[in-house]
Amino acid sequence: QAQKLEGQLTGLGDELRALRATGLAGGGLVEIDVNGLQEVLQCRIDPSLFGGGDRELVEELVRAATNDALHKARRMHADSMRNMAMRSGIPGLDQALARLAGQGGGNPGSEGDAIVGPENMIDPGFKGA
């Protein structure tokens, strides 16, 4: 079972690397894309923000969008870990991982903002792999 679990963890890393979440701030004026490993992939800032000369506003929006994206990435990671645990066949592993992640023992994605399965992901900020 340990070898099976090791292989699943390797696959999970690949799966998380391919997932994308987008954090938004300022009504979409700032967008930050991250993957499921919480790596920032791209930052987009609407050019209109540079015309006002309000550096503090831009900094705050980048911070807010990054935090939003990282929150979604953490949810994707937790959901993927729970799904991997359920597929592993090790009794109770999915509940143990859910407790460690502080997400209770409910169904993956039950809180509504990221649902990750072996072949799909539904997330309001999902841009595609």
C-alpha positions, 0 to 999 in steps of 0.5 A: 500500500505504501508504494501505491500511496507514493505513486498517488502522491506523485500524481497528485503533485502533477495534478496540482501543478496543472490546476489553476485558480484566479484571485480577483480584486477591485472588480477584476482590475487586478487578477492573480493566477496561481496553480494548485501548488500555490505558485504565482503564475501571472499577474494582470493589472488593468492599465487604468490603475496606473493613470491615477498615480495611486501606488498604495491602491495598486499595492492593496489590490495586488495583495488582495488578489494574491490572497484570494488566489492563494485561498482558492489554491489551498482549497484545491490542494485540500480537496485534491488530497481528500480525493486522493485519500478516498481513492487510496482505499486506506480506511479513515485517511480521507477523514484524517486529512480533512481534520488536518486541513481544518475542513471537517469531514464533509464531502469535497467542495461542500463549502462551495468554492472549489471542487476538484475531482480526478478529471475536473475542477469547478472554480469561479476563477478557473481559467483552464489548464 
